[in-house]
Amino acid sequence: MDWSLATWWWVICGGLVMAELASGTTFYLLMLALGAAAAALTAHLGGPFWSQLVIAALVGGGAVTWWHRRQLRHPRTPANQNPNVNLDIGQSLDVAQWRADGTAEVRYRGAAWQARFIGTGQPHEGRHVIRAVEGTCLLLEPA
């Protein structure tokens, strides 16, 4: 069985996609798979091997560069600080009394929670906003 260059590019593309699915860590392998798919399309159109390599490098490398720059511009918010992951973040509550070490026990959603002050200055009683959650400890700033 004699495979064409386009078939080899599609096999490479599929291998990169499978490696990405197996690792599941980043999209970089998918970006390289885009380059292999572009090279396969170039082969289907009858482009010479050197142009297939150039297209694979330009599309794959360009996609990797674009994804890397996008990740730098939009860093991920840790889950314990992300209001899209934890709906408690951004909610407010009242603190009746702070301990000397900057912690308190507060009532929130009908249960007792530990709270820690992360604002500037000295903690004071009153309304506070949840900025993060670490386990069962709410990290609070003044409202």
C-alpha positions as CSV (number, residue, x, y, z in Angstrom):
1,M,0.0,0.0,0.0
2,D,1.5,3.3,-1.1
3,W,0.4,6.3,1.0
4,S,0.4,9.8,-0.4
5,L,2.0,12.7,1.4
6,A,-1.4,14.0,2.3
7,T,-2.2,10.7,4.1
8,W,1.0,11.0,6.1
9,W,0.1,14.6,7.1
10,W,-3.3,13.4,8.2
11,V,-1.7,10.6,10.3
12,I,0.6,13.2,11.9
13,C,-2.3,15.4,12.6
14,G,-4.3,12.6,14.2
15,G,-1.3,11.6,16.2
16,L,-0.9,15.1,17.6
17,V,-4.6,15.3,18.4
18,M,-4.4,11.9,20.2
19,A,-1.3,13.0,22.2
20,E,-3.1,16.2,23.2
21,L,-6.2,14.2,24.4
22,A,-3.9,11.8,26.3
23,S,-2.0,14.6,28.0
24,G,-4.9,17.1,28.3
25,T,-2.7,19.8,29.7
26,T,-2.4,22.5,27.0
27,F,-3.6,23.4,23.5
28,Y,-0.1,23.5,22.0
29,L,-0.3,20.1,20.4
30,L,-3.6,21.0,18.9
31,M,-2.0,24.1,17.4
32,L,0.7,21.9,15.8
33,A,-2.1,19.6,14.5
34,L,-3.5,22.6,12.7
35,G,-0.2,23.0,11.0
36,A,-0.2,19.4,9.9
37,A,-3.8,19.7,8.6
38,A,-2.8,22.8,6.6
39,A,0.1,20.8,5.1
40,A,-2.3,18.0,4.3
41,L,-4.6,20.4,2.5
42,T,-1.6,21.8,0.6
43,A,-0.7,18.2,-0.4
44,H,-4.2,17.6,-1.6
45,L,-3.9,20.7,-3.8
46,G,-0.8,19.4,-5.3
47,G,1.8,21.6,-3.6
48,P,5.4,20.4,-3.5
49,F,6.8,18.9,-0.4
50,W,8.9,22.0,0.5
51,S,5.7,24.1,0.4
52,Q,3.9,21.6,2.6
53,L,6.7,21.9,5.2
54,V,6.7,25.7,5.0
55,I,2.8,25.8,5.4
56,A,3.0,23.3,8.4
57,A,5.7,25.5,10.0
58,L,4.0,28.8,9.4
59,V,0.5,27.6,10.4
60,G,1.6,25.4,13.4
61,G,4.2,27.9,14.6
62,G,1.9,30.8,14.2
63,A,-0.9,29.1,16.1
64,V,1.5,28.2,18.9
65,T,2.8,31.7,19.1
66,W,-0.7,33.1,19.1
67,W,-1.9,30.8,21.8
68,H,1.2,31.5,24.0
69,R,0.6,35.3,23.7
70,R,-3.1,34.8,24.5
71,Q,-2.2,32.9,27.6
72,L,0.2,35.7,28.7
73,R,-2.5,38.4,28.1
74,H,-5.2,36.4,29.9
75,P,-3.7,34.6,32.9
76,R,-5.9,32.1,34.6
77,T,-7.5,33.1,37.9
78,P,-6.9,30.4,40.6
79,A,-10.2,28.5,41.3
80,N,-10.3,29.7,44.9
81,Q,-10.4,33.3,43.7
82,N,-12.6,32.8,40.6
83,P,-16.2,33.9,41.0
84,N,-17.2,31.7,38.0
85,V,-16.0,28.6,39.8
86,N,-16.9,29.6,43.4
87,L,-20.1,31.6,43.7
88,D,-19.3,32.7,47.3
89,I,-16.6,35.0,46.0
90,G,-17.9,38.6,45.8
91,Q,-20.7,37.9,48.4
92,S,-20.8,40.0,51.5
93,L,-21.3,39.2,55.2
94,D,-21.1,40.8,58.6
95,V,-18.3,40.1,61.0
96,A,-19.2,40.7,64.7
97,Q,-15.8,40.3,66.2
98,W,-12.2,39.7,65.1
99,R,-9.6,37.8,67.1
100,A,-6.1,39.3,67.7
101,D,-4.6,37.1,65.0
102,G,-6.9,38.4,62.2
103,T,-9.3,35.5,62.2
104,A,-12.9,35.3,63.1
105,E,-15.8,32.9,63.2
106,V,-18.7,34.1,61.0
107,R,-22.2,32.9,60.1
108,Y,-22.6,32.5,56.4
109,R,-25.2,30.5,54.5
110,G,-26.6,29.2,57.8
111,A,-23.3,27.7,59.0
112,A,-20.3,28.7,61.0
113,W,-17.2,29.5,58.9
114,Q,-13.7,30.5,59.8
115,A,-12.6,33.8,58.3
116,R,-9.3,35.5,57.8
117,F,-8.8,39.2,57.2
118,I,-6.7,40.0,54.0
119,G,-7.4,43.7,53.7
120,T,-5.1,46.5,54.5
121,G,-4.9,48.0,58.0
122,Q,-6.5,46.6,61.1
123,P,-9.6,44.3,60.9
124,H,-12.8,46.0,62.1
125,E,-16.3,44.8,62.7
126,G,-18.9,45.3,60.1
127,R,-19.6,44.4,56.4
128,H,-16.9,42.5,54.5
129,V,-16.7,40.9,51.1
130,I,-15.4,37.4,50.3
131,R,-12.4,37.6,48.0
132,A,-11.3,34.0,48.1
133,V,-12.0,30.6,49.8
134,E,-9.3,28.3,51.1
135,G,-10.9,25.1,52.2
136,T,-13.4,26.2,54.8
137,C,-11.8,29.5,55.5
138,L,-13.2,32.7,53.9
139,L,-10.7,35.4,53.0
140,L,-12.3,38.7,53.6
141,E,-11.8,42.4,52.8
142,P,-13.8,45.3,54.1
143,A,-16.8,46.2,51.9
